[in-house]
Amino acid sequence: MKKLSVLLVEDDSDDAEIAVWTLKKIGLENIVVAQDGLEAVRMLFGDEASAAGAMSRPDIIILDMRLPRIDGLDVLRRIRADERTREIRVYALTSSTDPYDRQVCAELGVRAFFSKPLKEKAILNLGEF
């Protein structure tokens, strides 16, 4: 069985630490953390300054919706607009209950919403992770 790779995009270090711990608890070991939207975009697509900056394509992205520098919704739009990344499974990680966020995320193919802090039960209830 292929080991899944995860890009976790979370600006709060405590929430990121809990999420990494939770993901490892369910058996996911290949986890990379981006601390804001710009770092995530650079990891996924590289940038002019560092063509080698792009990471290998993750299998799963867990994306905070409220991020500094580039907002989570903008990151999600970029993921879906690029043929290299549009099929990646994306899950939203948020404390927001804003219906607009949920509507846009649903339109852009977000698989599910996880509340902060990330809990093992929420992931296991999906049955697809």
C-alpha positions in Angstrom: 0.0 0.0 0.0 1.3 3.4 -0.9 2.1 5.7 2.0 0.1 8.9 1.6 1.8 12.3 1.7 0.1 15.2 3.4 0.6 18.9 3.1 -0.8 20.6 6.2 -1.3 24.3 5.8 -1.8 25.9 9.3 -0.4 29.1 10.7 -1.1 28.4 14.4 1.8 26.3 15.7 -0.3 24.7 18.5 -3.0 23.6 16.0 -0.3 22.4 13.6 1.3 20.3 16.3 -2.0 18.8 17.3 -2.9 18.1 13.7 0.5 16.4 13.0 0.2 14.3 16.1 -3.4 13.3 15.1 -2.3 12.4 11.5 0.6 10.3 12.8 -1.7 8.6 15.2 -3.8 7.3 12.3 -0.7 6.1 10.5 0.2 9.0 8.2 3.9 9.7 8.5 4.8 11.8 5.4 3.6 15.2 6.6 4.9 18.6 5.5 3.7 21.7 7.2 3.4 25.1 5.5 2.9 28.0 8.0 0.9 30.3 5.7 -0.7 30.5 2.3 2.3 31.9 0.5 4.5 29.1 1.8 2.0 26.5 0.7 1.8 28.0 -2.8 5.6 28.0 -3.1 5.7 24.4 -1.9 3.1 23.3 -4.4 4.2 25.4 -7.4 7.7 26.7 -6.7 8.5 30.3 -7.4 10.7 32.4 -9.7 13.4 32.5 -7.1 13.5 28.8 -6.6 12.3 26.6 -9.4 13.3 23.6 -7.3 11.1 24.9 -4.5 8.0 22.9 -5.4 7.5 19.8 -3.3 6.4 16.5 -4.9 2.7 16.4 -5.3 1.0 15.6 -2.0 -1.9 13.1 -1.9 -3.8 15.1 0.6 -3.9 18.8 1.5 -5.4 19.9 4.9 -5.9 23.6 4.5 -6.7 26.2 7.1 -9.1 28.7 5.6 -7.8 31.7 7.6 -4.2 32.2 6.7 -1.8 35.1 6.6 -0.2 36.4 3.3 -2.5 34.3 1.0 -5.9 33.3 2.4 -6.9 29.7 2.4 -9.7 30.2 -0.2 -7.2 31.8 -2.5 -4.8 28.9 -2.0 -7.7 26.5 -2.8 -8.6 28.4 -6.0 -5.0 28.2 -7.2 -4.9 24.4 -6.4 -8.1 23.9 -8.5 -7.0 26.1 -11.3 -3.7 24.3 -12.0 -3.9 20.9 -13.8 -0.9 19.6 -11.7 -2.9 20.0 -8.5 -6.6 20.1 -9.3 -7.2 16.4 -8.4 -5.5 16.5 -5.0 -7.9 15.7 -2.2 -8.4 18.9 -0.1 -9.9 19.0 3.4 -10.6 22.3 5.1 -9.4 22.9 8.6 -11.2 25.8 10.2 -12.7 27.3 13.2 -15.0 29.4 11.0 -18.7 28.7 10.6 -19.0 31.3 7.8 -21.5 29.8 5.3 -19.8 31.6 2.4 -16.5 29.7 3.2 -18.4 26.4 3.2 -20.2 27.2 0.0 -17.1 28.2 -1.9 -15.2 25.3 -0.6 -17.9 22.9 -1.6 -18.0 24.4 -5.1 -14.2 23.9 -5.3 -14.4 20.3 -4.3 -13.3 20.3 -0.7 -14.0 16.8 0.6 -14.9 17.7 4.2 -14.5 20.3 6.9 -12.5 19.6 10.1 -12.9 21.7 13.1 -9.9 22.9 15.1 -8.2 21.3 16.8 -8.1 18.3 14.4 -9.5 15.1 16.1 -8.8 11.5 15.2 -12.5 10.7 15.3 -13.4 13.3 12.7 -10.9 11.8 10.3 -11.9 8.2 10.9 -15.6 9.0 10.5 -14.9 9.9 6.9 -13.9 6.4 6.1 -12.0 7.6 3.0 -8.9 9.1 4.4 
